[in-house]
């Protein structure tokens, strides 16, 4: 269906653009000094770059290219590829999407350790390599394993993935006789596709829950020094940001997991699940970009409430266009303070609460919950109590 193809490619293009904005935002200030990139990039920035590369590559090779790499003898609209291009598409889609899912889990673990163990995001003593290299190596292994047994084939959809040839033969009672390729594709889909994604989702969820719990414990410790009563502002803001983070993963991957497990267990294709999967899976890059830029857009709107949403968004994305010259009535000549400037001012003034509540945020400078600063504030409060006594 030509309309479905247009829909898939359009969503893939949007996801690629969104992932590109994340990479651009992280690298924007780091390439000014040649040779200093690896020294300046932080732990979470490193993981975010790898994660965005996974989203970009998956959207490009699966959604955007789509049928162009499918063998032409499949008679699918737009199929101009060969069996070799089909295998390449299956390999690259498995690699990039595994890299994206596993990097999400790695990022969640990194943030959890930063919060619970008091790590500093830019501490050079904390080795970035395990958090970046582990998802990469596992993704390579997951992409290589289906090559044994010729399990990358056209899947009767709009791309090539782990499937038998002819499509669906792996679900026959005796696939060794009916399949010319990929007789074990059914089990391979479970091992190389479904289980790793499910494990990544579990690790991500546990890491976010532990992170929110750490913030809650810290706020409880500071309750005795609060004159206005206890406050759970940091906990709630971390909770909402964490839910957005988990939700971005869940919205994009749970439909694919549901469809995949139904196919594996019942040996049949559920069409509603298939079309829901087609609609939401390409949006993973968009979802991640939304989580990444959300705290900064919110802060920008609070600082300049008279500006239009378009102008605030362009300010956060560092895009110069007509929106930058328009604002809602009443804006007057109020000077605009950029997100980066405000973050630096907050850090200089010691406003650690704003930094703490931006766990999992997109701004590399405010992405860490700085418990050490909170502990210092607690010690200072104890001194005031002793002095008053």
N, C-alpha and C positions, 0 to 999 in steps of 0.2 A: 504494500500500500504506500503510495507516494507521500500521502499526508503523514503517515507514521514515520517515514524516513525523514521528512522535513522536521518533524517534531523532535526526533531523536538527535539529529545533527544540530538543531538550534539549541537544545538544552545542553548538549556537549560543548558547544562553542561558549555558551554562557558560563559553564563550569570552568572551562579553560581560562577565560578572562578573569573570573573571580580568584582562581588559584594564582594567576599571574600577578594580581594586585597584592596578594600576601607576600609573594617573593619580592616584588618591587619595593614594598613598604619596608621589609627587613633589610634589604641590601641598599636602600636609597642613601643612607648615611655612611655605609661601610666601604663603598668603593672610592671614596674621595682620596684615601691614602693607599696607593698601590702597595700590594704585598702585606697589608695589615689586616686583611679581611678575617683570616682564621684566628687572629689574636683578639679581634674586637667582638666577634660574634659570640653570643652567650649560649648556654646549654639549651634553653628552650627555643632560641632562635634557630639553632642547628636542626633540631627535630622538626620545627615548623617548616623549614625549607624542604627537608626530605619528604614530609607529609604532603606539602603542596605539589612537589614534583610527582608524587604518586597520583594525586588527584588529576593533575594536568595530563600525565601520560595515559591514565585510564580513560579519561574523557576523550582524548584525541584518538587513540587506537580502537576503542570500542564504539563510542557514540558518534564521533565526528567522521571518521573514516568508514565505519560501519560496513556496508555491503561491498565497498570497493575492494576489500581483500578477500571476499568470499569467492570460491572457484566459479568461473563463468558457466560451467556446465550445470550449476544448480538452478539456472534459469530464474534467479531472483533479480528483481529490479535493481539495476546498478551494479551487479556483480561482474567484475572484470578481472578477478584475481586467478590464482592457481592454488594447487594443494600446498605448495611451499609458502605462499603468502598467507594461506589459511592457518598453517602451523605457526607462522610468525605472529599472526594476530592473537591466536590463543595463548602463546607463550607470553607476549607482552602484556596482554590483559590480565593474566594471572599474576605476573610480576608486579605491575603497577598498582593493581587493586589490593594485593596482599601488602605491598609497601605502605599504602595509605592506611589500611586498617591497623596494621601492626605499629605504625608510627603514632597513630592515635593512642594506642595503649602505652607506648613508650613515653609519650608526652604526659599522659595522666600520671604515670609512675614518677616521672621527673618532678612534676609539680608537687606530688604528695611528699617526696623526699625533701624538697625545698622547704616545705611547710613544717613537717614533723621533725626533721633533723636539723633545721636551721641553716640549710645550705644557702649560699648566695648564688644567684643565677649566673653571675659573671666571675665566680671564683675559679681561677685557673687551676687550682688544685683538684677540682672535680673533673674527671676525665669525661669528655663528651663522646668519645669513641664508642663505648658499649651501647649508649642510648641511640646512636645513629647507625652503627654497623650491625647490631643485632637484627633489627627489622630488615635491613638490606640483605644480609646473608640468608635469613629464613625465607625471604621472598624469592631469592634465587633458587633455593632448594625446592620450594613449592612449585616454581615454574618449570624446573628441569625434570622433576619426577614424572609428570604426565607424558613426557617425550618417549619414555620407555613403554612400548606397547602401542604407540601411534594413537594417543588419546585426544589429540587436538584435531577437531574436524568441524565441519559445518553443522550447527545444531538445529537447523530448520527454523531459526529465528531470523535475526538480522546481523549476525556476526558468527565468528568461529570461536569455539570454546571447548571445554572438556566434554566430548560427546562421542558416540559411536558413529560408524559409517556403514550403511546408511543410517540417518538420524533415527534414534529410538531403538535401534537393534540391541543395545546393551540391556534393555529391559526384557528381552525375550527369555523364555525358559532355558534355552541353550544358545547363548550369544556367541559362543566359539564357532558355531556353524553359520549363523546368520550375519555376523559382522565381518566385513572385509578389513576394517580398522577399528581400534578402540573397543575391543570386546570387554575390557575391564573398566570402561569409562565410568560406570555407575559407582563403583567403589572409589575410583580416583577422584570423582567429584566430591565425595564425602571427605576424603583425606586431605586433598590439596585445596579445597575451596571452602566447604561449609564449616568444618571443625576449626580451622585457624581463625576464621572471621568470628565465630562464636566465642572462642577463647579470648580474642582481642577485646570483644565487647564486655566480657566478664571482668577482665583485668582493668579496663577503663572504668567500669562502674565501681569496683571495689576501691580503686585509687581515689576517685572523686569523693566517695563516702568517707574514707579515712581523712581526706583533706578537710572536708567540712567539719568533721568531728574535732580535728586539731584546732580549728578556729574557735569552735564552741567552747572547748576546754580552756583556751586562752582567755576568752571573754568572761568565763565564769571566775577565773582567778582574779580578774580585775574588777569584779562586781563590788567588792568591799571598799574600793576607792572611788566609786561613782556616787557623787552626792545626789544626783537626780534619779537614783535607782538603777537597776540593772538594764543593760542595753544589749541587744542581739543584732545590731545593725550589720556588723561585719559578717556574722554568721549567715544572716539572711541574704546579703548580697553575694557571698560566696556560694550559698545554696542555689540561688537563681542562675548565677553564671555557670555553676556545675551542671545544673539541669539542662541549660541550653547546650552545653558541651556534649552531654550524653544524648540529648535529644537529636542533635545534628547527626550523630552516628546512627542512632536508632531509626530515624526517619529514612535514611538512605539505605541502610543495610538489612533491617528486619524484613521488609517485603521480599528481598532477594533470598534471605534465609528461609522464610516461609515457603516460597516457591520451590527452592532447592530441596528442602526436606520433604515436601509433598511429592515432588518428582521422584526422589530417592525411595520413599516408603511405599507409595501407591503405584509407582511405575506408570504415571500418567501426567499429562500437562494440564494444569488448572489455568484456563485462559484469563479469568479476572485477576488472579495473582500475577500472571505474566505481564499484563498490561499495566498494573499498578507498579510492578518492578521496573518496567520500561520508563514510567513517568518519573519516579523518584530517585533511582540509582544515579542518573547523570548529575543530580543536584548536590552531590556530596561536597564538591568544591565550593558551591554557593553557600551551603550550610556552614562549612568551616569558616568561610570569609565573614559570614554574618556573626558568628561567635567571636571571631578575631577582632572585628571592628566595632562590635556593639558597645563595649564599655567606653570607647573613645568617642563614638557618636553621641552617646548619652551625656558624657561630660561636656562635649562641645555644645549640645543643646541647652544644658544648664547654665553654661557661661554666657551664651549669647541667645537668650530665649526669643529675641525679636527676629532673628534670622530665619529664613525659610529652611525647611528640611533639606531641600536640594543644596542650598549653600553650605549647610553644616556637613552634609555628606561629601561634597566636593572638597571641603576644607580637610576632612579626615583622610580622604584618599589622595590629597595633594594634587588635585586636578584643577586647572585654570580653565573656566568656561563661563558662559553667560550667567550661571547661577551665582557666581562670586560677586556679581554686581547688583544682585537683587536681594531684597529682604522684605519682611513684612512691615506694615506701617508702624511707625514709632521707633524704627531702628535708629534714626537720627545719625549722629556722627560717632556713635559708640565705637571705640577701637576694638578690633577683633584680636583676641589672644589665641594663638594656635595651640593645638593639643600638646605639642612637644614643649612649647614654652611654659605652659601651665604645669606640666609634669615636672620640669626642672625647677620651677619656682616652688612647687609643693615640697620637693625633696630638700631644697635649700632651707625652707622654713621648718623642716622637721615634721611635716604633716604626714605622719606614717599611717594614719588611718586610711587615707585615700589609697596609699600603696598597698596596704594589707587587703583591702576589699576587692582588689583587682586580680585575684587569683584566676588563672586560666584566661586572662584578658589578652587582647591582641597587642597592646603596647609593650614592647620589650622592656621598657624602662619601668613599667608598673606591673609586670606580670608576676612578681614574687610577693608572697605574703611574708613580710619581714617580721618574724616573731622576735628576733633579737631586739629590734627597736621597741616592740611592745613591752618586752621585759625591762628594758631600760626605763620606759615610762612608768612601769610598775614600781621599780626601785625608787624613782624620783618621788612617786606618790607616797611611798613608805616614809621617806625622809620628811615630807611635809607633815605627815601625821605625827611623827615623833617630835618635830619642832613645835607643832601646835600644842602637844601635850606638855 
